[in-house]
């Protein structure tokens, strides 16, 4: 029996990267998983991978910028598995990197909707069931980008830091129901980060050279392991915390510093 046997997890943005890594790690510990993902091809493939680990897993199309999709994913998980015991808010979709002065109101509003309001909607929808059973785990994926004010990712930084404030507030209000809310600020190699580093390989070399452990993390083994702790009974006395699952990079301030032109490129 795994540490999450008998539990059900809903993971948003579970088709690729950290979301898929967490879904797989939970499945290895016996959890059934609902994988919410806007990319149908990636979501279906990830669900097949998770089922192959010996648990029940379903894919549901979910655009987290739409409240009806988010609430629908929670409802579908309860209909299929009977509960949302563990909620992982991981999904993100935002604008390309660019200087502060290039950002538009529309980009900032979308970032807040995708990165922050989606978390708020999912947590509100999942809370009644968690409260009624007297047990729940919420894990919100935040970012060192916001904590360390990384350059050129303003919408992302803003949205993720807002999630940390939202999470700490919920943690205080929901602790008496044994509904625990924690955050992970990860550093991992994913499909999106690989695309960035492919264009600027010297940036990855620079990061690894100053990184205490000399490497970026693995979504399943490194980030998934921390998420497993926060999803389990071992986390029974932990809430409102941010875990920096980054191999120590936050200690020495290792940060992305991509090249950026002075003038905004044509779009």
N, C-alpha and C positions, 0 to 999 in steps of 0.2 A: 504494500500500500504506500502510495506517495504522500507527500506532505499536504497536497491539495486534493486528495481523493474525496469525492463527494461534493466538491465545490464547482461552481460555474463562473467563468470569467468572460467579460465583454471587453474586447480590446479594439480601440479605434485606430485606424491607420495600420492595420495588421497585415497588409499585403506584402510589405517590404520592410527592410531595415530593422530598426529597434522594435517596432510593433510586432513584426513577425518573429523576431528573436524571443521576445517575451512570451508570445503565444506558444511557441515551441517549448520553451522552458517550463511553462505552466503545465502543458500537456505531458511532459516527461514526468511530472509529479502528480499526475492523475486527474487534473482538472479538465472538465469539458469546456470548450471555448467557442464563443461566437466572434467571428472575425468581421469587423465592420471596415469597409474599404470602398473608396469611390472608383478605383481602377478595378473593373470587374475581372479582367484576365488575371491580374496579380492576386486579387482576393480569392478567386476560385482555386488557383494553384496553391496558394498558401494553406487553404482549408484542407486540400488533399494531403499536403505534407503533414499537417497536424493530425489528421485522422490516421495516417500511417503510423503514428506513435502509439496507437491503441486506445484513443479516447474518442468521444463524440465531438464533432466540430462542424460548424455551419458557417457559410459566408452570407453576409447581407450587404447589399449595396447601400452605401451611406455617404452622402455629401454633408460633412459636418457644418458647412455654412448654412444649411437648411435645418431649422428647428424641428420640422416634422420628420426629417430623416433621422435625426439624433434620438428623438423620443420614440420613433418607430423601431430603432435598433434595440433600445432598452425593452420595449414591449415585446418584440419578437424573441428576445432572449428569455424573457419570463415565460412566454407561451411555449417555447421549445424545451426549455430545461427546468422551468419552475421557479427560477430565481436569478438575480444578478448578485452573486456573493462578492465578486471582485470586479471593480471597474477600473480600467486603465485608459486614461485619456492621453492619446499619443499623436493623433492625426494633425498634420500641418500642411498647408499649401499657401504659398505667399509669393510676393514679387521678387524679381532678381535683385542682387546686391547693388547698392548705389549709395551715393553720398546723401547725407541728411537733407540738404537743400534741394535735392531732386525729388524727394518723396511727395506724393500727392495725398490729398485728403481721402480720395477713394481707396488708395492702397492701405492707408492707416485704418480706415473703417473696415475693410475686408480682413485685415490681419486681426483686428479685435474680434470680429465675428467668428472667424475660423479658429483662432488660437485661444480665445478667452470665453466668448459667449457659448461656444460649443461645449466647453467643459462645464460651465454653469448649467446648461440645459440637461446634459447627461447626468450630472450629480443630482439635480432636482428630481429627475425622473426615476433614478435608482434608489434614492433615499427612503421612500416609504416602505419598500420591501425590506431593505436592510434594517430599518428601525423596527419593523414588526417582528423580525426574527432575532433581533438583538445581536446582530453580528454583520459587519460589513467592512470591506477594505477598498479604499479609493487611492489610486496611485496616479498622480498627474506628472507627466513628463515635461519638465521645464528646461532651462538651458543656462549654461555658463555664459552664453552670448549676452544675456541680459545682466547677469550678476557682474560680469567683468566689463560691461559696456564695449563689446566687440564692435569694431568699425564696420560701417556699410550695411548693417542688418537692423536698422532702426525698427521697422514694423514688427519683426520677429522678437527683438529684445523687449519691446513694449508689451506685446501680447503675453510673452512668457513670464515676465515679472508680475504682470497683473494676475496671472494664474497663481503665483505664489501667495499673493495677498488674499485671494479668494480662498485658497486651500487652507491657510492658517485660520481664517475666520470660521470656515466650516468645521475644522478640527476642534475648535473650542466649543462650538455649539452642539456638535454631534458626539463628543467623547462619551457622554453619559449613556448613550445608546450602544456603546461598543462599536460604533462606526468610526473607523480610524482613517484619517486623511493624511497622506504623506506625499512628498515630491522627490523626484530624481532629476538631477542635472547631470546628464551623461556626456561622455566623450567616446564616440564609437565611429568606426568606419562603416558607412552605409552607402547605398547606391547614390544618394544625393551628394554626400561628401566626396565620394570617388570622382564624381563628375567635376566638382570644383578643383580637386587636386590634380586631375588629369590635365587641366588647363594651366595650372601653376604648381608643378611637381616640387619646385623649390620650397613652397610654403609648407608642404607636408614634411619635407626633410628638416626644415627649421623647427617645426613644432616637435617632431620626434627628438631632435637634438637637445631641446631644452626640457623635455618631458621627464619627470622623475623616473618613470618606468620605461621610457624610451619607445613607447608605442601607444597607438590608439586602441580602444577597447573593442571587444567582440559583442555584437548585439545579443546573442543568445547566452554565451557563457559568462560574460562580465556584467552587462546591464541586466540580463535576465536573471542572474543569480541574486542581485540586489532586489529586484522586483519580487522574486520568490520569497525572500525574507519579509518584505512589506505585505505580501499577500497571505502570509501564513499565521498560525497561532503564535509563532515565535515573536511576532510584532505586537503582542497583546498590550504592551505598556509603552508603545511608541506612537505618537501622533503629532501632527503639525511640524514635522521635521523635513528638512531638505537634505537628502543624501547626495554628496558630490561623488558620483561614480565615474571618476575621471582619471584614475591612476595617480592622483595627486597633482594634476596640472593646475588646479585652482590655487595651490600653495604658492607657486612661483609665478602665477599670472600669465602662463603660456596662453597666447591668444592668436586668433586668426589675424593676419595683416595682409590681405590680398592687395595686389596692384589695382589701382583705380584711376581712370583718366580724370583730368581736371574738368573737362566739359562732358555733359551728359550725352551719351551716344544716341543716335536716332533710333526710334522704336518703330 
